[in-house]
């Protein structure tokens, strides 16, 4: 399960602009410059309407910028076709959303294997990677249960497991604990931190909650479609919440 190590930018965004509408234009992003190095553990924070989710959607190839450049893992992804973007996304990017989006008619293991099936990397019974992920996330006992039989915290852990199935270099999480209580929120972020440290996976976490952002190593604050603040959080690296850093 070891991930490759090494330095270098995995995300290079320059002048990202996103405009919605024609006669009435809404500027969601206004020229964002944003670089992420390999194996960073960072958060993007901002209030509703700040542009943070639009930025994450563009980074995850779910949307295209109106203007600007974006390179992921050295690849100019703006120029890719729709099919090429989908293939790149499935191979290199894992997603964790506020709503887990599990398929209730399938088992935990089957939900986990969906990305690998799409990529042609796994058979119906699973493989050693799926077994390793289930064990790491404490899901072995529920592997053959239906997704609709799980608690909220278990469902989100399955969503995290699914995001990791194709060994992505980048995991993007959009308000991943928005529907969880305090205990499950703490458990999810503990899992993120362990995954980051043990597998050198790059995590970019979007949140409106400053207390959650303070648990990451770097905090990028977005306001009115621009990066307003980008700071290194040395307190989180030391294992201590930042306490009013942003």
Backbone torsions as a table, in degrees:
resi	resn	phi	psi	omega
1	UNK	NA	0.6	-177.3
2	UNK	-64.4	141.7	177.4
3	UNK	-100.7	152.2	177.0
4	UNK	-65.1	143.0	178.8
5	UNK	-105.8	175.1	-179.9
6	UNK	130.9	157.2	-177.4
7	UNK	-96.9	172.9	179.4
8	UNK	128.3	150.2	-177.9
9	UNK	-71.9	131.7	173.4
10	UNK	-100.4	-21.1	176.9
11	UNK	-131.6	125.1	176.9
12	UNK	-132.3	103.3	-179.8
13	UNK	-112.9	133.0	-179.7
14	UNK	-132.9	122.1	173.9
15	UNK	61.7	34.0	-178.2
16	UNK	-66.5	124.2	178.1
17	UNK	-127.1	139.1	175.6
18	UNK	-135.8	121.4	-179.7
19	UNK	-121.5	127.7	176.7
20	UNK	-105.7	145.4	176.4
21	UNK	89.7	163.3	179.9
22	UNK	-118.0	-66.2	179.8
23	UNK	-69.8	-39.1	174.1
24	UNK	-116.3	112.4	-173.8
25	UNK	-97.3	136.9	173.8
26	UNK	-116.3	121.0	-178.5
27	UNK	-93.1	100.2	-180.0
28	UNK	-79.1	-37.9	175.1
29	UNK	-128.0	142.4	-171.7
30	UNK	-124.3	34.2	179.0
31	UNK	105.9	62.9	-175.2
32	UNK	-89.5	128.6	169.7
33	UNK	-105.8	128.7	-169.5
34	UNK	-156.4	116.9	178.5
35	UNK	-121.0	139.9	177.6
36	UNK	-129.6	127.5	178.7
37	UNK	-85.8	159.2	178.4
38	UNK	-56.8	136.5	175.2
39	UNK	66.8	23.6	171.6
40	UNK	-76.1	157.1	177.3
41	UNK	-129.5	95.9	-170.3
42	UNK	-134.4	163.5	178.0
43	UNK	-122.4	149.7	169.3
44	UNK	-111.6	119.9	-175.0
45	UNK	-117.9	147.7	178.0
46	UNK	173.8	156.9	178.9
47	UNK	-75.7	169.2	177.0
48	UNK	-56.7	130.7	-179.7
49	UNK	87.6	3.1	-178.1
50	UNK	-75.8	-23.3	-178.0
51	UNK	109.9	-0.6	-175.0
52	UNK	-65.8	-40.9	-179.7
53	UNK	-72.2	-35.3	174.6
54	UNK	-61.0	-43.1	178.1
55	UNK	-61.0	-44.1	-179.5
56	UNK	-64.6	-40.4	179.5
57	UNK	-62.8	-36.7	178.3
58	UNK	-71.4	-42.1	177.8
59	UNK	-62.1	-33.3	-179.6
60	UNK	-89.0	6.8	177.7
61	UNK	63.8	25.0	173.6
62	UNK	-88.6	-12.8	179.0
63	UNK	-148.6	160.9	179.0
64	UNK	-110.8	145.1	175.5
65	UNK	-73.3	152.0	173.4
66	UNK	-71.8	-39.8	176.0
67	UNK	-143.4	163.8	176.5
68	UNK	107.4	172.6	-179.5
69	UNK	-119.4	150.5	178.4
70	UNK	-145.2	121.9	175.4
71	UNK	-118.1	127.7	175.4
72	UNK	-116.3	123.2	-179.1
73	UNK	53.7	35.6	177.9
74	UNK	84.2	-0.9	-177.3
75	UNK	-101.8	131.7	173.6
76	UNK	-73.7	99.7	-173.3
77	UNK	-86.3	-15.8	179.9
78	UNK	-65.5	-34.2	-176.3
79	UNK	-84.3	-4.9	-178.1
80	UNK	-71.5	150.9	174.0
81	UNK	-71.6	169.6	179.4
82	UNK	-59.5	-43.4	179.6
83	UNK	-66.3	-40.0	179.2
84	UNK	-66.5	-37.7	177.9
85	UNK	-65.0	-42.2	179.3
86	UNK	-62.7	-42.3	179.6
87	UNK	-66.6	-42.2	179.0
88	UNK	-63.2	-44.1	-179.6
89	UNK	-61.2	-45.2	-177.8
90	UNK	-67.6	-30.0	-176.9
91	UNK	-85.0	-34.6	-168.0
92	UNK	-116.9	-13.5	-172.6
93	UNK	-125.4	133.0	172.7
94	UNK	-109.8	143.0	-178.1
95	UNK	-119.1	139.2	169.4
96	UNK	-129.1	121.8	-176.6
97	UNK	-108.7	169.2	176.2
98	UNK	-61.1	-42.8	175.8
99	UNK	-98.7	126.4	-168.4
100	UNK	-65.1	-25.6	177.4
101	UNK	57.2	36.6	174.1
102	UNK	-77.1	154.6	176.6
103	UNK	-91.6	110.1	-170.8
104	UNK	-64.8	-23.6	-178.1
105	UNK	-80.9	-5.4	-179.9
106	UNK	-110.2	157.9	178.7
107	UNK	-75.3	171.0	175.3
108	UNK	-56.9	-49.2	-178.7
109	UNK	-61.1	-42.0	-179.2
110	UNK	-65.9	-39.7	175.6
111	UNK	-61.8	-41.5	179.3
112	UNK	-61.7	-38.3	-174.1
113	UNK	-81.1	-9.7	-176.0
114	UNK	-50.9	-51.4	-179.4
115	UNK	-61.4	-36.1	-179.7
116	UNK	-70.6	-36.2	176.2
117	UNK	-63.0	-44.1	-179.2
118	UNK	-60.5	-38.6	-179.4
119	UNK	-83.9	-2.6	-179.5
120	UNK	71.1	31.1	-174.2
121	UNK	-108.4	-4.3	-176.4
122	UNK	-146.3	152.5	175.7
123	UNK	-97.7	174.3	-171.6
124	UNK	-59.8	-33.6	-176.6
125	UNK	-79.5	-7.7	-179.6
126	UNK	98.8	-173.2	179.6
127	UNK	-152.9	-176.1	-175.9
128	UNK	-65.6	-32.9	179.4
129	UNK	-65.6	-44.1	179.3
130	UNK	-63.1	-38.1	177.6
131	UNK	-63.9	-41.6	179.7
132	UNK	-63.8	-42.4	-178.7
133	UNK	-67.2	-43.7	178.5
134	UNK	-59.3	-41.0	179.4
135	UNK	-66.7	-44.4	-177.5
136	UNK	-61.7	-37.0	-177.2
137	UNK	-94.1	6.6	176.5
138	UNK	69.0	36.4	-176.0
139	UNK	-113.3	8.0	-177.4
140	UNK	-57.4	-41.0	-174.7
141	UNK	-69.1	-20.5	-177.5
142	UNK	-113.2	12.4	-173.3
143	UNK	-56.8	-34.6	-176.4
144	UNK	-102.9	7.8	175.2
145	UNK	-80.3	155.8	173.6
146	UNK	-69.8	147.2	-178.5
147	UNK	-60.4	-29.1	-179.0
148	UNK	-76.9	-3.2	178.4
149	UNK	-93.4	-1.5	-172.7
150	UNK	-93.5	159.7	171.9
151	UNK	-76.7	169.7	179.8
152	UNK	-60.3	-42.7	178.9
153	UNK	-65.1	-39.7	178.6
154	UNK	-65.3	-41.0	179.0
155	UNK	-60.4	-41.1	-179.4
156	UNK	-69.9	-32.7	175.4
157	UNK	-66.2	-37.2	175.9
158	UNK	-64.0	-40.1	177.6
159	UNK	-62.1	-38.6	176.3
160	UNK	-65.5	-44.3	178.8
161	UNK	-59.0	-43.4	179.3
162	UNK	-61.9	-39.6	179.9
163	UNK	-63.4	-25.8	-176.4
164	UNK	-92.8	-7.9	-167.4
165	UNK	-60.3	-37.8	-177.2
166	UNK	-93.8	19.6	179.1
167	UNK	53.9	53.6	-176.6
168	UNK	-69.1	146.2	173.6
169	UNK	-74.2	-27.9	-175.8
170	UNK	-126.9	132.4	170.8
171	UNK	-114.8	125.0	177.6
172	UNK	-108.2	126.1	-177.7
173	UNK	-122.5	122.4	-177.4
174	UNK	-108.2	104.4	-177.8
175	UNK	46.9	54.3	-169.9
176	UNK	-67.5	-14.4	-179.8
177	UNK	-118.2	17.3	-175.8
178	UNK	-61.0	-25.1	-178.8
179	UNK	-107.6	12.4	-175.2
180	UNK	-109.7	154.8	175.6
181	UNK	-78.2	179.3	-174.1
182	UNK	-61.4	-42.3	-177.9
183	UNK	-64.5	-48.9	-179.2
184	UNK	-67.7	-32.7	175.5
185	UNK	-60.4	-46.3	179.0
186	UNK	-62.0	-39.5	-179.2
187	UNK	-66.8	-39.5	179.8
188	UNK	-64.3	-44.6	-179.1
189	UNK	-70.8	-28.9	173.0
190	UNK	-64.4	-40.9	176.8
191	UNK	-63.3	-44.5	177.7
192	UNK	-56.4	-46.7	-177.8
193	UNK	-63.9	-43.3	179.4
194	UNK	-63.9	-42.3	179.2
195	UNK	-63.6	-42.6	178.6
196	UNK	-61.0	-45.9	-175.4
197	UNK	-73.6	-37.5	-175.0
198	UNK	-85.9	-28.0	-176.2
199	UNK	-116.1	1.9	179.6
200	UNK	55.6	36.1	178.3
201	UNK	-84.3	138.9	176.0
202	UNK	-79.6	126.6	178.5
203	UNK	-116.1	128.8	172.4
204	UNK	-121.8	114.5	-171.7
205	UNK	-116.2	119.2	176.4
206	UNK	-91.2	131.7	179.4
207	UNK	-154.8	155.0	171.2
208	UNK	-99.9	-3.4	-173.4
209	UNK	-95.6	111.5	-177.7
210	UNK	-65.5	-31.2	179.9
211	UNK	-66.5	-31.2	176.0
212	UNK	-74.6	-43.4	179.5
213	UNK	-59.2	-33.4	-178.2
214	UNK	-67.5	-8.8	177.5
215	UNK	-90.8	-2.9	-179.2
216	UNK	-100.8	165.5	-173.7
217	UNK	-82.7	-17.8	-180.0
218	UNK	-146.0	138.4	-176.3
219	UNK	-123.3	119.0	178.2
220	UNK	-110.2	117.6	-179.4
221	UNK	-102.1	127.9	-179.5
222	UNK	-109.5	133.3	177.1
223	UNK	-142.4	128.9	177.8
224	UNK	53.0	39.5	174.0
225	UNK	79.8	10.9	179.4
226	UNK	-131.1	152.1	172.4
227	UNK	-76.5	113.3	-177.6
228	UNK	-90.1	-32.1	-176.5
229	UNK	-150.6	139.6	179.4
230	UNK	-143.0	103.4	-171.8
231	UNK	-129.3	148.8	173.1
232	UNK	-83.8	131.5	-175.5
233	UNK	-102.7	86.1	-177.2
234	UNK	-67.5	-23.6	178.8
235	UNK	-65.5	-43.0	-179.6
236	UNK	-65.4	-38.3	178.5
237	UNK	-62.4	-31.3	179.9
238	UNK	-84.7	-1.5	179.5
239	UNK	86.7	15.3	-179.0
240	UNK	-120.7	130.9	177.0
241	UNK	-55.4	149.6	-171.7
242	UNK	-74.2	-19.6	173.7
243	UNK	56.6	68.7	175.1
244	UNK	82.8	23.2	-177.0
245	UNK	-68.4	-33.2	-179.3
246	UNK	-121.3	NA	NA
